């Protein structure tokens, strides 16, 4: 499988590296062909790894992973080109998080989400929101946290969610720990989890923690 990972930060490099380890071809996409972080990653990740622009990455990919900040996700996808995204699964792991005047803020929040914005802007793409509720190391190695903790998917296309669930299985998330929250509107809830996640980060002292959803009788 050929993956485009849009974003050269820790999240993008971690996801891209794990995909390469699993035998996939991965191009790390950024605004420019000569992005130093992307080129360094590609040199170290092996022959199945490469780097290019957002459009370079998206054009030949089977699946596109959106690993930039949520507030710039639409701009990155516009640079990738709508024609390069049509019909493809877009896995949105982003969060609309920023610190403004010393305060943590989400935008959009409550009445909209990045996941919904992406689906509206690219109606012929198949958007699935997932993995944004955990640290990037835990995304690709859930065994770092013991127990039956959960990850979520939501989106309008059932087959796309099934495909993403399969990828999550490659990362180590068993199907029974992947909770399908329904349509892309559910992205609002998982994106609003971030302020609480950051509070828990301060309490726990590290990022290797997660939620376990237990059902009552």
C-alpha positions in Angstrom: 0.0 0.0 0.0 1.2 3.5 -0.8 0.7 6.1 1.9 1.1 9.9 1.8 1.7 11.3 5.2 1.1 15.1 5.2 3.2 16.7 7.9 6.9 16.5 9.0 6.5 16.9 12.7 6.8 14.2 15.3 3.4 12.7 14.6 4.0 12.5 10.8 7.5 11.1 11.2 6.3 8.5 13.7 3.4 7.3 11.7 5.4 7.3 8.5 8.2 5.3 10.1 5.9 2.7 11.4 4.2 2.3 8.0 7.5 1.8 6.4 8.4 -0.8 9.0 5.2 -2.6 8.1 6.2 -2.8 4.5 4.3 0.1 3.0 5.6 2.8 0.7 5.5 6.2 2.3 6.1 9.7 1.0 6.3 12.4 3.7 4.7 15.5 2.3 5.5 19.1 3.2 5.1 22.6 1.6 8.5 22.3 -0.2 10.6 19.5 -1.8 13.6 20.5 0.2 12.1 20.3 3.7 15.1 19.3 5.9 13.0 17.2 8.4 11.4 15.3 5.6 14.6 14.7 3.7 16.4 13.5 6.9 13.5 11.2 7.7 13.5 9.7 4.2 17.2 9.1 4.3 17.0 7.2 7.7 13.7 5.3 7.0 14.9 3.1 4.2 14.2 2.5 0.5 10.4 2.5 0.8 10.5 6.1 2.3 10.6 9.3 0.3 9.8 13.0 0.6 8.2 15.6 -1.5 5.5 18.3 -1.6 2.0 17.8 -0.4 0.9 17.3 -4.0 3.8 14.9 -4.8 2.8 12.8 -1.8 -0.9 12.7 -2.5 -0.9 12.1 -6.3 0.4 8.5 -6.2 -0.9 7.5 -2.7 -3.7 5.0 -2.0 -4.3 6.5 1.4 -3.6 10.0 2.7 -2.8 10.6 6.4 -3.4 14.2 7.6 -0.7 14.7 10.3 -0.4 18.5 10.2 -1.9 20.7 12.9 -5.7 20.9 12.6 -5.7 24.6 11.9 -3.6 24.2 8.8 -5.1 20.9 7.6 -7.3 22.4 5.0 -4.5 24.5 3.6 -2.3 21.4 3.4 -5.0 19.4 1.5 -5.6 22.3 -0.8 -1.9 22.3 -1.7 -2.1 18.5 -2.2 -4.9 19.1 -4.8 -8.5 18.0 -4.8 -7.9 16.0 -7.9 -5.3 14.0 -6.0 -7.7 13.2 -3.2 -10.9 12.2 -5.0 -12.1 8.8 -4.0 -9.2 8.2 -1.6 -9.3 7.5 2.1 -8.1 10.5 4.2 -7.2 9.6 7.7 -7.4 12.7 9.8 -5.3 12.5 13.0 -5.1 16.2 13.5 -6.4 18.4 16.4 -7.4 22.1 16.1 -5.2 23.1 19.0 -3.3 26.4 19.6 -2.1 28.5 22.5 -3.3 32.1 22.2 -2.4 34.7 24.8 -1.2 32.0 27.0 -4.4 30.0 26.8 -5.2 26.7 25.2 -7.9 27.2 22.5 -9.6 24.9 20.1 -11.0 26.2 16.8 -13.4 25.0 15.5 -15.0 23.6 18.7 -18.5 22.5 19.6 -20.5 23.3 16.5 -17.9 22.0 14.0 -14.7 20.0 13.7 -11.7 19.7 11.5 -12.9 16.3 10.3 -16.2 17.8 9.1 -14.5 20.8 7.5 -12.3 18.4 5.5 -15.2 16.3 4.4 -17.1 19.4 3.3 -14.2 20.8 1.4 -13.4 17.5 -0.3 -16.7 15.8 -0.8 -15.3 13.1 -3.1 -12.7 12.0 -0.5 -13.5 9.4 2.2 -12.6 11.1 5.5 -12.1 9.0 8.6 -11.2 10.7 11.9 -9.0 8.5 14.2 -5.9 8.4 16.4 -6.1 12.0 17.5 -7.0 11.0 21.1 -3.6 9.4 21.9 0.1 10.4 21.8 1.9 9.5 18.5 4.0 6.7 20.1 0.8 5.1 21.4 -0.8 5.5 18.0 1.6 2.9 16.5 2.4 0.9 19.7 -0.7 0.5 21.8 1.0 -2.1 24.0 2.9 0.8 25.7 -0.3 1.0 27.8 -1.5 -2.3 29.4 -5.2 -3.2 29.3 -8.1 -3.0 26.9 -7.9 0.7 26.1 -9.7 2.1 23.1 -9.2 4.1 19.9 -12.0 5.6 17.9 -13.1 6.0 14.3 -15.8 8.1 12.7 -16.7 9.0 9.2 -19.5 8.7 6.6 -18.0 5.8 4.5 -18.4 2.4 6.1 -15.8 0.8 3.8 -13.3 3.5 4.6 -13.8 3.0 8.3 -13.3 -0.7 7.8 -10.1 -0.1 5.9 -8.8 2.2 8.6 -9.7 -0.3 11.3 -7.5 -2.8 9.3 -4.6 -0.4 9.4 -5.1 0.1 13.1 -4.9 -3.6 13.5 -1.5 -3.5 11.8 -0.4 -1.0 14.4 -1.6 -3.4 17.1 -5.1 -2.2 17.9 -7.4 -5.3 17.9 -10.8 -4.7 16.2 -12.7 -5.0 19.4 -10.8 -2.1 20.8 -11.7 0.2 17.8 -15.0 1.9 18.6 -17.0 3.2 15.7 -18.7 6.4 16.8 -20.7 6.8 13.6 -20.6 9.7 11.1 -18.0 12.4 10.8 -20.0 14.7 13.1 -18.6 12.6 15.9 -15.2 14.2 15.2 -16.4 17.1 17.3 -16.3 15.0 20.5 -13.0 13.4 19.9 -11.4 16.8 19.1 -12.8 18.3 22.2 -11.0 15.6 24.3 -7.7 17.5 23.9 -8.0 19.9 26.8 -8.8 17.0 29.2 -5.9 15.0 27.6 -3.5 17.8 28.4 -4.8 18.1 32.0 -4.2 14.3 32.4 -0.8 14.7 30.9 0.1 17.1 33.7 -1.4 14.7 36.2 0.2 11.5 34.9 3.5 13.1 34.1 3.9 11.4 30.7 1.9 10.7 27.5 1.6 7.0 27.7 -2.0 6.8 29.0 -5.4 6.2 27.3 -9.1 5.7 27.9 -10.7 2.3 28.4 -14.5 2.2 27.7 -16.3 -0.3 29.9 -19.9 -1.3 29.3 -22.2 -1.9 32.1 -24.7 -4.7 32.2 
